[in-house]
Amino acid sequence: MFSGWTQAGPTVAAAFGASLVEFIEALTVVLAVGAVRGWRPALTGAGLALLVLLGTVVLLGPALTRIPLETVQLLLGTLLLLFGMRWLRKAMLRAAGAIPLHDEEAAYAKETAGLRALGGARTGWDGVAVGAAFKITMIEGIEVVFIVVAMGAAGRSSLLAAGAGALAALLVVIALGLLLHRPVASIPENTLKFAVGVLLCAFGTFWVGEGIGLAWPGGDWSLLGLTAGFLGVAWSTASFCRVGSPA
Amino acid sequence: MRWAAAIWAEAVGLFVDDGRLAVLVVLWIAACALVLPHLPLPAPAPAVLLFAGLATILVQSAVRGRGR
């Protein structure tokens, strides 16, 4: 179950880090919509999507507590592992130089060019702009919802911890958007994804183990061991895969 | 139905990037769930086996991805 900072700390950190990355990607497109088509439709689309996402968490979170805990842990642990390994694998390959880093400035330039091609700002309802802001906030936000629900699989307190992490990330990104009015390109996105991928894999493995009834040495403390294990494996593999090293 | 297909593709894309990685993870978890609870192994060994299998799958997927 959920016992203090051994789980709450990593839960808040993973939910915050993962949500930060996703919200920054959404912010890039919302800023592009605002700059080209106007701020009202950009904020309307993003706000509507956030409401839908919040409703999803409110409905899904408590519903999961009615399913037997072992089943939820096995199912969400498996999904968390698939999700976390996808992130971690990509972050490892980016760290190794095998695939290019994600570039928020380039994404912003591409998005603004695409929106300009559809015409400038309009008075009244701008379906294209609202739709674009809604779609990107939903796409990135669904990942945040999954992370919050999966990280909160242990019960109400862990769900609250994961939700608090995601909410903090949302507030940080909103503040950055208001301050900068530019895409947030200066954060070390791949390092963040690497770290969050490690945490998601550690949590996923822990939940799966709990779900199939394994005894973890040290109980919740084994989460720290799993985190160190995945970090060591991912770090050494990224170094081994570094472009230029022999295949 | 195009929107439904797009949502489905988006949902699958959340979890599956390298199909082989996803299949191996699910198979390893299934094998661990079916076998480990019935093996007469001392306490930390089943947990270590679960982790070791997952770490191996991750490493081989990344090494394979480097070559693409």
Interface residues (C-beta under 8 A of the other chain):
Chain A: L74 G77 T78 L79 L81 L82 F83 M85 R86 L88 R89 K90 M92 L93 A96 A98 I99 I139 I142 E143 F146 C201 T205 V208 G209 G211 I212 G213 L214 A215 W216 P217 S222 L226 G229 F230 V233 A234 T237 A238 F240 C241 V243 A247
Chain B: E10 A11 L14 F15 V16 D17 D18 L21 A22 V25 V26 I29 C32 A33 L36 P37 A43 P44 P46 A47 L50 F51 L54 A55 I57 L58 V59 S61 A62 V63 G65 R66 G67 R68
